[in-house]
Amino acid sequence: MKAAPFDYIKADSLTHALETLGEYGGDAKLIAGGQSLVPMMAMRLARPTWLVDINRLDSLKNIQVGTDHVHLGAGVRQRDLEFHPQLASHLPLVGQGLKWVGHEQTRNRGTVGGSLVHADPSAELALSAMVLDVTLTLQSKAEGARTLQAADFFLGPMFTAVGDTEVLTDMSWPIWQGEHIGSAFEETAIRKGDFAMASAACQIQTNADGVISRLSFGMGGVDGTPLAFPQLANTLVGQKLTAELAQATAHQAAQTSQPGSDMHATAAYRKHLAEILLSRALLSAYAQAVGASRA
């Protein structure tokens, strides 16, 4: 199929983009990398009357590494983030998740902000944002700027809190401070680069004795949004992680998920798969943290 007819506007500034959205509202869609929107338009799942191109806005492409956060413009290419020299040490979980995102060609064009706004429940960057509790900044001409945490940003499948006249402009990704930090991202797909049947992500910090001092983890592809489990994670703080504890925790998390069934897998299978992947991610991240503490 081909996209339905639309009019094209190349925004020459963020102000221009905001003014255009303010004028056309829900009839307009933003495009930067186009790796999610263009296929949906080709299948006529998305039929914008106006396509507003923000691809060339340098103000949305900044990467600023601070002491506590990595600040990203929404237009940062996934590839630029993947190969940033400080990513592995500052945002290790994101680096691990990016390796599962599509293919090299899609990461060359796709943007970080575009992936989050697309809000596919199986998307790796969306899951990473939930696990790390990313702060997102939205702007509109009429209301100005507002910030949301990732848990309040993702509302449902392909549905976020971004209003018709708003643009996601910035994201603040927390940097965990200190030593003895481990992370892991696990995923299963039909083929490499396909949508995840299920995924799991974990970041963990221990003291020198291997006792958990901080923990965050989540699952993707098994509910309407990516899932994080802060309350369950807090119950593990102060303990050493064993295989039995990891399995019990993963089982408890998986039981709260509500995956769907399709031609590739039943809901029960996806739930079981997510449990296995999360248990694996927990143990892998813990092993990294403990190994770092003994180095």
N, C-alpha and C positions, 0 to 999 in steps of 0.2 A: 504494500500500500504506500501511498504518498501522503504527506501532510496536507491538511486542509489549508485553503488559502489564508494568508496572514500578511500584515504589514510589518515592515522591519524598521527599527530605529536604532542607530548606533549612538549610545550615550557617550558624550565627550567629557563628562564629569559626573561625580556622584550626585551633585545637585540636579543635573539634567535628568538622571535616572529617577530620582525621587519625584521630581516634577511630573515626569511622564507617568509614573505609577499613580501619583495623586490625581492625574487627569483621567486615566483609563481604568484604574482599579483592577478588579478581577478579570477584566478582558485582556490584561497584559501579563506576560511572563518574562522573567529575566533569564538570560542565557549567558554563560561564561565559557565553561568547557563543553557543555552540550552533550556529555556522555550519558546522561540520564534522560534529559528532556527530549532530545532529538529522536531517539527510538520511540518514546511515547507518542510524539507527534506523528511519526511515520505510521504507527498503528492506530492513530486517531483516538488514543486514550487521553491525550491532551490536545485541546483545540483553541489555543490563544488567538485572539484577533490581532494583537500587537505583540511582537517579539522585541524586547529591549536588550540590546547587546551591551554588556558591561565588561566584556573580555579585555578591553584595552585600558581599563582604569587602574593606573599604577597605585593609586591610594588604597586599593584593596589587596595589594600583593606584598605587603610588608611582613617580614619575619623578624621579630625582636625578641632576643633571649635575655630575660632578666634574671634576678636572683631567685625569685619564687615562682615565676610564670614564664611560659613562652607565649608571646602575643602574636597571633596570626591574623592577617587580613583574610576575608572570606574568599578572595580570588587567588590565593596561593595554590599553585599547581601541586597535585599530590606527589609528583615526581620530584619537585624542588624540595618538598618537605622530607621525602624518603631519603634523599642524598645530602641533606643538610649536615654539616660536619659535627654539630652538637646534638643532633637528634638522639643518637644511641645512648648518650649519657644523661640527657635531660628528660626525654620522653621515650624510654625504651619500649613501653607497651605499644605506643603508636607506631614505632618502627616495625615491631613484630606484626602488628595488624595490617600495615600497608602492604606487606609482602603477599597478602591474600587478596588484595583488591584487584579484580579484573585481570588485565594483562598490561604489559609495559606500554602499549600504545594508548590504552585508556587512561593510564596514570599520567602519561605525558600531557594529556589535554584536560583530564578531570580536575576539578578544584575541590579543596577541602570543604569549603562552605557549601558548594553545590551538592556534595554527597550528604551533608547533614540536612539541608533543606529538602532534598528528595525523600529522606526519612524512610528508606527501605528497612524493614525490621531486621533483615539479615546483613545489613551493611557493616563493614568492619570499623569504619571511622565513627559511625553512630554508636556502636557498642563501646569503643574506646572512650568516647566523650562521656557516656553514662558512667563508666567505671571510674574515670578520673574526675568526674563532677565539674565539667567544663562550664565556664561562664560565657554566654553569648550576648552580643550587643546588636540590637535591631534599631533601625532608624527609619523615620518617615518625615515627610515635609511638614505635616500638620502637627504631629505629636512630639517630634524630636527623637531623642535616643532613650532606650530602655534596655535593661539587662535581665536575662533569665538564666537559671541553672538548667543543665541538660535535662534533668528530671521533669522540668516544667515546659521544656521545649518540644519534646516528642509527645504527640497526643494520640497518634494512631497510625495505621499503615499509610504511608505517603502523606501524612498529615502532621503539620507542626503548628506552633503558636505564631508563626509569621503571618501578619495581616496582609490584606490585598495591596496596601500601599506602603508596605515596609520592605526594607532590604536588610539582610544579615550582612553586617559590615565587618565585625571583628569577633575573635574568640580568644579567650584566655585559658590556656592549658596549664594546670598546676604542675610544678616541679617538686617532687618529693625530696626533702632535705635529709642529709645524713648518710650513714653507711648501711650495709647489710640489706640492700633492696634487691628483690628479684621480681621478674614479671614473665608472663607466658600468655600466648595467644594460640588457641587450638581451634581448628575448623575442619569440617568435612563437607565436600561438595561432590556432585556427580562427576565433574571434570574440573581440572585446574582452571580457575578464572570464572567458573560458574557461580551463581548465587549459592550461598551457604545453606545446606540443609539444617545445620545447627552450628553454633560456634560458642566459645567460652573464652573469657579473658580474666586475668588476675594480676594484681600487683600487691606485693607483700613486703613488709619490713620487719626485721627481727632485731633483738639485742645480740650481744656477743655470744650468749648461751643458746641461741636459737629459739628464744621465746618471742612469740608474735607481739609486736608493739603497734602495728598498723596493717590494715588489710582492706582491700576492696576487690570485688569480683562481680562478674555478670555473665549473662547469656544472650545470644542473638539468634534470630530465626525461629523462635519458639513462642512468640506472642505478637501482639499488634505493634509493640515497640521493643527496642532493646531493653533488657532488664538489668538492674543492679540490685544488690541485696545488702544495704548498709547495716540494717539491724542484725541480720544473720551473721554478717562479717564481724560485728562487734562482739559476738559471743565467743569468738575464737581468740580474741586479744587476751594475752596473758597465758596462753597455752603453747605447747609445742605441737606441731602438726604431724600426725601419724597417718598412715594409709587408711586406717579405719575411720578416723575423724574426717579426713578429706572425703571419703566415700559417703559418709553419713550427711555431711554438709551439702555435698552435691545432690544427693537424693532429696533432701529437704527443699533445696532451691528448685530443682526440676519439678517437683510436685506442685509448685505454685504457678508454673507456666501453663499457657493455653495454646499450644501449637495447633495448626490446621493440618488436614490431610490433603494430599494431591497425588498425581500419578507417580511421583517419585518415592513417597514415604507416607505412612500413616502418622496420625498425631501421636499415637503411643510410641512408635519407633523414634520419632523426633525427640520426644521427651526422654526416652532411654538414652539416645545418642548424646543429648545435651548433658545428661548426668555423667556419662563417661568422660566427655570432653572437659567438663568443669573439674572433676576429680583429678584428671591428668594435669590441667592447668594449675590447680592449687599445689599439687606435689612438685611440679616442675619449677614454679616460681619460688616455692619454699626452699627447694634444693639450691637454687641460685643464691638466695639470701643467706642461707646457712653456709654455703661454700664461700661466699664473700666474707662472712664473719670469721672464717677460719684461715683465710688467705694471709 
